[in-house]
Amino acid sequence: YFKRRAVNKVIDQVAANIAQVIEDGDCLSFSTDSLCEALGRHLTQKRHLGIHSSCFTDALMDLVKSGAVTNYRKAAFRGKSVASYALGTPELMAWLDHNPLVDFQSIEQVFDPTQIGRNPNFVVVEQARKVDLLGRIAFSAGKGDIISGPGQAADLFTGADISRGGRTVMGLPSRNSKGDPNIVVMLHNLRNQFHMRESIDAVVTEYGIANLKWRTIRERAQALIDIAHPNDRQKLVEQAKEKNILFGDQIFLSE
């Protein structure tokens, strides 16, 4: 059994921002992190959501109980929430026991991009550790993190690319618990990096949403600086100019 993840105010605000890009009828992939723990609470007013996720959690149980999940608009396993395994409290395990609303399938089925892509509007939500101005992501790795590495994300992202209306959303606080920026000019010496930057549609912090799809490198950098911590933005602009990501004479209004 696993205790539910703690949610602080910053993560809750990130989740509230992500909820703005989730639409009625979307098919969601959740993870076990605190971001998805918070996100479920902000989606209870949505309608006809679907679930196709690696893991079933307490947050998903609450979302199904709220009536927001029907799975009727899915193409694969219609009418069922699909997952490969479950991590959560004894309450979750008791609720899942012989529950006809949830269907557990093999990892080969759940992570098959062609199977994922059959579901329209498939949305991948993941919590990142850091992101750089090129849109590259580093996932958390270490004590207390339950992960399978960037390969799992790659399958989900490929499925979202195949899905009609599919989207990929990365969420993270603008700063970590030590006060260091989570949006940096370049990723260096971090494990668990994910370089499929063209597959990332949006990055979200407590300060807003950066839409990256179809944008140039310069436009991506500007969008990411806009959602960085206000006290980090000017330094990011200077560093981006040094790396020739932004024009040297470019004016950037942090306000």
N, C-alpha and C positions, 0 to 999 in steps of 0.2 A: 504494500500500500504506500501511497505517496500523499503527503499533505498538500493542500492547495497552495499555490504560489501567492506570496504577499504582493500587494499592489500599492504603490505609493502614488502621490498626487500627480507626479510628472508622467509616469506610465499611463495613468488613467486618462490624462489629457491627450497623450499620443493616441490611445485607443479611441477616444472620442473623435479625434480628427480622422482616423482611419474609417470610422463608421460612416463618415460623410461620403466616402467613395464606394460604399457597399450599397447595392441597389436591390430592390425586391426581385426575387427569382434567382439571385446569384448562387452559385455552388461554391462552398468554402472549403479551404484546407487550413486546419488549425494546427498549432504545435503545443508543446507543454510549457511554454514560457509564461512569464507574468503578463506580457502584452496580450496574449490570447485569453488569459484568465480575465483581464479587464475588458477586452473587446466584447465578449459574450454579453456583458451587462448593457452594452450600448446598442445591441442589435435586437432587443426584445420587441421593438415596435415594427421591425421589418416583416415582410410576408413572403411565404413560399420560398424560403431559403433551402438550399440543399447542402448536404455534408458528404464530402469525399476526402477523407483525411487519413494520414498515417496512423494517428493515435486518437482515441476517444477519451475525453477528459471530463472532469466535473463541470467545467465551463460549458462544454457542449451539452451535457445532460441538462443543465439549467436552461440553455437556449431552446432545446427541444421541448422541455416542459412549458416554456413560455408561449408556445404555439407559433413561433416564428418559422419553424422548420417543418416543411411538408414533404420535400424531395419530389414533388410532383412535376417539376420542370426539368428534372435530370433525364438524360438519355440512357446512361449506364446505371443499372440497379435502381430504377425509378421506384419511388416510394420508400426507399430504405436509406438510412444513414450508413455509410460504408467506412470501415477502418480496418487496420491490420492488427492492432493491439490496443489495450486500454491501460492507462496509468491514472490512479486517483485514489479516492478515499473508499472505505468500506461501503459507504452509502452509494457510491457510483457502482461498485461491483454488484451490490444487491439489486440495483435498478436495472443493470444490464442483463441479469440472469433471466434467460428465456424471454428476453424482450424482443418482440417481433419488429420493432421500429429500427433496430440496429442489426446490420449484417456484417460479420467479420469475414474478410477474404484474405487470401495469401498476399504477401508483399509483391509477388509477381503481378497480381491483378491490380492492387491498389496503386502501385508505382509505374504501371505501364502507361507511357505517355499517350498512346493511341486510345487507350481506355479512358484516361482522364479527359482527353480532347473531345470525346463524344459528348461531354456535358457542356452545354452552352454557358457562357459567362462564368467560367471557372476562375476563382480568385484565390491566389496564394498569398497568405499573410505570414510573414516571418519577422522575428526580432533580430536585428543586426547588432553587432558590437561596435563597429565603426564603419564609416563610409568616406571615400575620398571624392575629390571634385570631378573625377572622371566617371564616377558612378560605381566604382568597384567596392565590394562588400567584404567585411570580415565578420564571421559568425563567432559567437562565444565558444570557448573551449576550456574546460577545466573543472574545478571543484563545483559540484552541484548541478552541472549542466548535463542534460540527457540529449545526446546528439548522435547522428550517424555520419556526419561530415557533409561537405558540399555536394557530394554525389546525389544525396536524397533531394536536395534543393534543385539540382539540375534536371532530374526527372519531372518534378512538379512544374518547373518553369517551362520545360519543353511541352508538357501537356497544356499549360496555359497558352502557349504560343499557338498550338493547334486548335484550341477551343475558340469557337466563334464568340467574340466579345470577351475573351479571357484577359486577365490582368494579373500583374504581380506587384505586391505592395510590401515594402520594407519599412519597419518602424523602429525607432530608437530615440532615447533621450538625447538632447543636444550636448549634454555633458555627462560623464560617468560619476560614480559615487565619490571619486577623488577630486572632482572639479575640473578634470581634463577634458578638452573638446573631443566629441565623438565624430564630428565632421572635420576632416583634415585634408590638407592639400594633396598628399600622397600616402598610400598605405606602405608601411615598411615593417619588416620582421614580425608580422603577425601570422599566427597559424590559422588554418581554416578559412583561407581566402576564397572568394567566389568571383570569378572574373567574367561571367556572362553578363556584362553590364548592359548590352543592348537588349537583354530580356527583362530588364527592370523598368516597370512603368512608372512607379512613384516611390519616393522616399518621404517618410513622414516623421516629424518631431513634434514636440509640444508647441512649437511656434508656427506650424503650418504644413502644407503639402507641396512637395516639389515634383511636378509632373515632368518626367524625363523622356517619355516616348517621342521619337521623331525629332528630338532636339540635337543641335550641334554640340560639340564639346564645350564651347564657350557658353552656350545657353544653359547647358546642364550645370556648369559651374556656378553661373549666376543664380539659378534656381536653388541650388543647394546652399549657397551662402545666405540666401534669403531666409532659410529656416534654421540656420545655425544659431547658437546662443548670441544675443546682441553684442556681448562684449568680445566675441571671437570674430566677428564679421570683418572688421577693418584689417586685422592681421591676415585673414584668409585672402582678402583682396590683394594685399601686398605680396603674399606668397604666390598667388596665382599669376600675378604679373611677372614675377621673377621666373616662373616656369613657362611663361608665354602661353598660359591658358587664357588669360585675359589680355587685351591690348594694353600696352604700357601707358597710354594716355587716356584710358577708359575711365569715365567718371562713374562711381558707384555710390548711390545714396542708401546708406544702411537703414534709414528710417522707412 
